[in-house]
Amino acid sequence: MTNERISELINDLQMIVREKNDLEESEKAIRSELFDLFGENQIEKMTAHGATVSVIPEKIYRKVDSNRLKEELPDVYEKYSYEATTAAHLNVRVK
């Protein structure tokens, strides 16, 4: 009985993992299409069917190499800082 139950649970888990992977691929494709459509139509935010989708634009921000900064003087922040970019992406909120 125990081995049968374990086998059933493993099978159930395997099916769920496969379904989850398929759903994640579908989600990725839908997000990509939404991102493209929002960009093409200059839409920043839209709410439909209880979900709000908004485009989060690319950002450039300043980062500090803290290891080097710890070795050097703290007042030389500007010398060791550099800009980095976050990719534009969608933010989806479902109520």
Contacts in CASP RR format, 6 or more apart in sequence:
PFRMAT RR
TARGET T0000
AUTHOR 0000-0000-0000
METHOD contacts of the structure
MODEL  1
MTNERISELINDLQMIVREKNDLEESEKAIRSELFDLFGENQIEKMTAHG
ATVSVIPEKIYRKVDSNRLKEELPDVYEKYSYEATTAAHLNVRVK
31 90 0 8 1.000
31 92 0 8 1.000
34 53 0 8 1.000
34 90 0 8 1.000
35 55 0 8 1.000
35 88 0 8 1.000
35 89 0 8 1.000
35 90 0 8 1.000
37 43 0 8 1.000
38 44 0 8 1.000
38 46 0 8 1.000
38 53 0 8 1.000
38 55 0 8 1.000
38 90 0 8 1.000
39 55 0 8 1.000
43 55 0 8 1.000
44 54 0 8 1.000
44 55 0 8 1.000
45 52 0 8 1.000
45 53 0 8 1.000
45 54 0 8 1.000
45 55 0 8 1.000
46 52 0 8 1.000
46 53 0 8 1.000
46 54 0 8 1.000
47 53 0 8 1.000
50 94 0 8 1.000
50 95 0 8 1.000
51 92 0 8 1.000
51 93 0 8 1.000
51 94 0 8 1.000
51 95 0 8 1.000
52 92 0 8 1.000
52 93 0 8 1.000
52 95 0 8 1.000
53 90 0 8 1.000
53 91 0 8 1.000
53 92 0 8 1.000
53 93 0 8 1.000
54 90 0 8 1.000
54 91 0 8 1.000
55 88 0 8 1.000
55 89 0 8 1.000
55 90 0 8 1.000
55 91 0 8 1.000
56 88 0 8 1.000
56 89 0 8 1.000
56 90 0 8 1.000
56 91 0 8 1.000
57 88 0 8 1.000
58 85 0 8 1.000
58 86 0 8 1.000
58 87 0 8 1.000
58 88 0 8 1.000
59 85 0 8 1.000
59 86 0 8 1.000
60 83 0 8 1.000
60 84 0 8 1.000
60 85 0 8 1.000
61 83 0 8 1.000
61 84 0 8 1.000
61 85 0 8 1.000
61 86 0 8 1.000
62 81 0 8 1.000
62 82 0 8 1.000
62 83 0 8 1.000
62 84 0 8 1.000
63 81 0 8 1.000
63 82 0 8 1.000
63 83 0 8 1.000
63 84 0 8 1.000
64 77 0 8 1.000
64 80 0 8 1.000
64 81 0 8 1.000
65 80 0 8 1.000
65 81 0 8 1.000
65 82 0 8 1.000
68 80 0 8 1.000
69 76 0 8 1.000
69 77 0 8 1.000
69 80 0 8 1.000
72 79 0 8 1.000
72 80 0 8 1.000
END
